[in-house]
């Protein structure tokens, strides 16, 4: 049995509804595969807490706007809740619930002492000044109050949030504590600037993890990465760093897609040159010297060995899966491959490194930042990357072994391991009272 072959096809009118539906279907099939205790299944099928906050903020022009924020805490059987905060106009309670559940599986699979959570604000950050975003962020952090905490629920950056966002939240939260207690609460968030308690290498942790899973897959198959062609959807933090490390191994980036468009060069695109170009081109990859444009709908059909979707969810669908030429898909984004598409790809013999394994480098990096703050230590970049490498390698080995033992695909194996670990915790501890 696999997670994809036994799922019923469902047409979803909206992507955000499909996200929650997909994660619930994946859980249902995985629970049956594991033979999950029915009582524990009932617990894991729902979220522990769902918080919706409306809060006022004064704008630069003096007007007051009301914003809507979310924090969903799915499960904390293995430890404090952990998960990012995203600022996006389409965010709603269903999408946050789905992302929180994915975080539970991701932290469990990585062997971290965390549960899963997610949150954010329904906002288009491009429409607000930096000073307004600071006030919005601080007011949201204050409104969350004791619903977050360094040993309870630890947010991190996600879509449209960054180290600066985390610094504002940390400062706001710490300011609510007595002066003698403030320094003990620095690890209320992770992904902070290095100068404010952040971790060296946290910026590249997710992309580094994507690269490592590709590297360990290739080593297992005795496939050299040198001269292998890869394409990247999304040239933000995750896409750039994954491409950076792959290029250092001798692989060749032949196409990139971002929010502005798609470009290609069959002879290869320099990762560093393209990155520097985007810094001076309003973040856009378009018109990069030596590249030609590609139609958006043709991007995933380009000739390559490795495809890295590192942008949004539901990008590889039943409409384009048939045309994909890559033999490996490494999911840098959350939920980039739909259930229907995965079934098609597996039947074609394409390997998919699932998101809860592939992009777990970010939360693993966050774990080490949390530990660093907690223990009063400061680690150097080489130490941090070695720690992330070990965690990713261990997780990959477990997924590979389970996949071979049960004769199931990687996603099924990853879910199997994640759910089994949580079930074991409930069985050992029991359920109060």
N, C-alpha and C positions, 0 to 999 in steps of 0.2 A: 504494500500500500504506500502511496506517496501523497504529499499534501496537494498536488495539483491534479492528479489523474482522477481523484475521487470527488472533486468539487463540482457541484452543479453550476452550469453557466447561468449567470444572471446579468441582464442588461441594467446598468446603473445610470439613471438620468443625470447625476452629478458626480464629479470625481470625489468630492469630500464624502458623499454617502457611500461610494464604492470603497473608499479607504477603510471605513469602519466595518463594512460588510465583509471585505476581504480578510481583514485581520481576525474577525470572528469566525469565518469559515476555516481559515488556516488553523485556528485554535481548536475548533471542533474536530477536525480530521486528525490533528496531532494528538489530541486527548484520547481519541479512540485508538490510535496507533500505539500509544504508550500504555493503554489500559488504565488511564488515570482514575483514581478513586472518585466515585460519583459525587461525594460530598465536597472534596477538594475542587472538583470541576465547577461546582456551583459557585464557590468562592472566587475562583480565577476568572469566571465568565463575566463578572461585574467589577466595577471600580470601587475602591474603598471610599473615596471622597471626591466630590465634584464641586468646585467653588467658582461662582460667577460673581464678579465685582463690577459695579458701576461707580465711577469716581470722577469728580470734577477737577479740571486743571485750567488755570488762567493762561490765555494765549498772549503772545507778544503785543497784540493790539488792545489788550485789556478785556476781551470777551472771555467768557467761560465756556468750555466744551466738556461734554460728558463722554467718557470713554468706557469701553467694555473689556474687562480682563478676565482671564480664565486660569485656573490651576486644577488639574485633575491628577489625583494620586491613585494609581491602579492597585498596587500591591507592595507591601513592605515586609513580607515573610523573611527575606534574606538580609534586610538592613534598611537604612534610611531611604526614602524616596529620592530618585535621581532623574533629572531630565531637563531639557532645554526650554527656553522661552523664545517664542517667535513673534515678530511684529508683522502682521499681514492682513489685508482687508478681507480675505475670505475665511479667516480662522473662525471656527465655531465649536460648540461643545462636542459634536461627533468626531470631528477631525482630531481634536485634542485627546479624546478618549482612545482613539485608535493609536495615536502616537505614544500615549502613556503605556498602553499594553505592549507595544513593540519594545519600549524601553525595559519593561520587566523581563522579557525574553532575552534582550541583548545583554543586560547586566548579569543575568543568571548564566547565560552561555559563556561569558567572559570569566566567570568564576569570581565576580566582585561581590563585596558585602553590601549590595544595594538592591532596592526595589525599583519600580518604574513610575515615572511621573512625566507630565508635560504641561506647558502653559503658554500664555502669551496675551497680546492685546490686539483687538480688531482695529487695525490702523494701517494706513499707507504712510510709512515714515518719510517718504520723499516729499510729502506735502507739508512737512513741519520743519522749523528751524532747529538747529542744534540745541539752543537754549530751551525750546519747547519740548524737545525729546527728553532732555534731562529732567525737566519738571514732571513730564508724564511718567517717566521711569521711576523717579523717586516717589511720586504719589502712589503709583501702583505697588511698589515695594512696601510702603507704609501701610497700604490697605491690606496687603497679604498678611502683615503682622506675624503672629506666632504660627501661622500655617506653613511658614518656611523656617528653617533653622539648621545649623551646622550638623546636628545629630538627628534631624527629623526629615527635612526635605531640602535638597541642595540643587538649586537651578544652575543653568549653564547657558552659553550662547546657542542660538539656533538661527533660523532664517531671519535676516535683517537685524540681528543683534550681534554685538561683538564685545571685545574686552572692555571698551569704554562703558557699555551698558552694564556689564557686571561690576565695574568699579563703582558706579553710581548706586547700584543696589546694595553692595557690600557696605558702602559708607552710610547709606540711609539706615540699614538694619543695625549696624554697629552703633549709630548715634542714638538708637532707642534704648541702649543698654547703659548701665552705670559705668562711669569712666574706668573703674578698675576691672570691668568685665569685657570691655570692648575688644581688646586684642585676642580674646579667646573665641571670638565669633567671626574671625576673618574668613574661615572656610564655609561660611553660609552659602557662597556661590563659588563656582570654579570657572576657569576661562578668563581670569582677571589679567590686567597688564602685569608684566614681569616685575615692574617697580612697585606694584601694589599687592604683592603676595602671589603673583601668578607663577606659572611653571615654564621654565625654558623648554621650548619645543611643543607647547600645547597648541600653538598656531598651526603646526603641520601634522599633529597627531592623527587626525582622521585620514588625511591623504596618505600618510606614511603607512597606516594600517591597511588601506586599500592596496597599496603597492606590495606590502608584505604577503597578503593573502594570494595575490597573483604570483609572486615569487615562489611561495611554498607549493602552490598548485603546479607550477612549471617544473619545479624540482622533482615533485612526485611523479610527473609524467616524463621526466628526463628530456624536457624541452628547453633549449637555451632561449633566453629572452632577447639576446642580441639580434638585431634586424627584424624583430617581430613588429608588425604594424598595429598601432592602436588608435582608436578614436575616443574623444572625450566630449560628453555633453555636459556643459556647465564648466566655465573656466574661473570659478571663484576659488575659495580657499581649498576645498576638497579636490576639485579637478586639477588645479594648478600643481599642488604638492604631489598628487599621485603621478601626474605626468613628469614632474621634476625628477622623482626617484626612478621612474621607469626609463627615462632618457639616460640617466647615469648608468643604467645596466646595459645600455646599447640598443634599447627598443626605439622605434621611430613613430612619432606622432604625425599622422597623416591627415587628420581632420578634427575640427573643433566646432562646437555649436554653443552659442550663448543666447541671451535674451534678445540680442540685436540681429542675429543671423548665423549663417554657417559658412565656414571656409575650409578649403582643402589644398593639399599639395602632395601628390603621390610620392615625391622624393623626400618628403619630411618637412615639418615645421619646427623651428627652434623654439623650445618651451620658454627659455629665458628671454629670447628676443620678443616673443609674442607677449609675455607678461609685461615687459618694460613698455611695449607699444600700447597696451591697454591702459597703463597708468597715465599716458598722455593723450588718450583718445576717449575720454569719458567712460572708461571701463569696457569699451567695445572692442571686439576682435575684427570688425569689418574693415576691409581695404588694407589688411596687413600685407606689406610688400612681399611679392613672390607667391601669393595665394590666389586662388580663384573661388568665386562664390558657389554655394550649393543650395538647391531648394530645400526648404525646411523639411518637407515630407520625404526627401531622398536621403537624409543624413544617415539614418540607421541601416540603409541598404548599401552603404559604401564598402568597398573591399578592405578587409582588415582581419587581423587575427584576434584582437582583444577589443571589446567594447566596454567603456566605462560610463554608465549613466550616473552623473553626479549633480543633477539639478533638482527636478521636481518628481513627484509621484506619478504613476500611471503614464509613463512615456513610451514604454514598449508594450504594444497592445496586439490584439488578434489581427489588426489591420496591417501592421508592419512586421510582425514576427516571422512570417513566411519568407520575407526578403532579406533577413539578417544573414550576413556571411561570416560573422565572427564565430570562432569555436568556443570562446569564453566570454561571459558577461560578468563583470565585477560591479556589484551594486553599491556605488558610492553614496547614492541618495536613499531615502527611506521609501520603500514601496514603489520603485520605478517600473517594475514588471507586473502586469496584471495576471490574474489567475489563468485566464484564457490563453494569454501569450506564453506563459510558462509551459503549459501543456504542449503547445506547438513546438516550442524550442527544445524541450526534453525529447520529444519524438524525433526531432532532427538530429539529436545527439549533441546538442550544445550544452556545455556545463555552465551553471549559474552559481556564483559565489553569493549567497544570500546577504541581504543588508544587515541582518542581526549579527553576522560574522564579519562581513567585509568592511563596514564602516564603524566597527566598534572601537577603533583606535582612539576616537574622540573621548568616549566615556572612560576608556582605560587611562588616557592622559589626565582626565579630570580626577580620577581616583588618586593618582599620584600627586596631583596638586593639593587635593584634600588632605592626604597623608602628610605632605610637606608642611602645610600650615599647622596641622594638628600636632606634629612632633617638633615644630620649630627648626626644621632642617632646610637647607637650600642645596638642590642638586644641579649639576651642570648638564648641558645639552646631551653629551655623549651618554651619561648615566641614564637620563630620561628615555632616550631612544632605545637603549639596550633593555630597559625595563618593559617598555611597550612591546618591543620585539619578542621578548620571552612570553608575555601574556598572549599575544596574537598567535605565536607558534604553537603554544599549548592548546589553545582553543581550536586551531586549524587541525591539529593532530587528532583531537577528540572527535571532531566532525567527520574527518576522513575515515577514522576507524569505525565509527558508528555507521557511516554510509556503506562501507564495504561489508561489515558484519550483517547488517539488515538488508543489504542490497536495495538501498533507497537513495534518492537524490540528496544533494547537500542541504537544501532547505528543510526537507523532512528530518534529516539527521540532526540539524541544528535545533529545531523545535523539540525533537525528542529529548535531547540532552538538557535543554533549558527547562522544560516542564518537569522532567524527572527530578531535577535538583530541587525545585520548589516543592514538589510533592513530598520528597524525603524530609524537608524541613518541617512540614506540617505533621507528618507521621511521627517524627521524633518529639516534637513539642506538644502535640495535641492542640485542641481548640478550647479556649477559655469560654465558659467555666467547665 
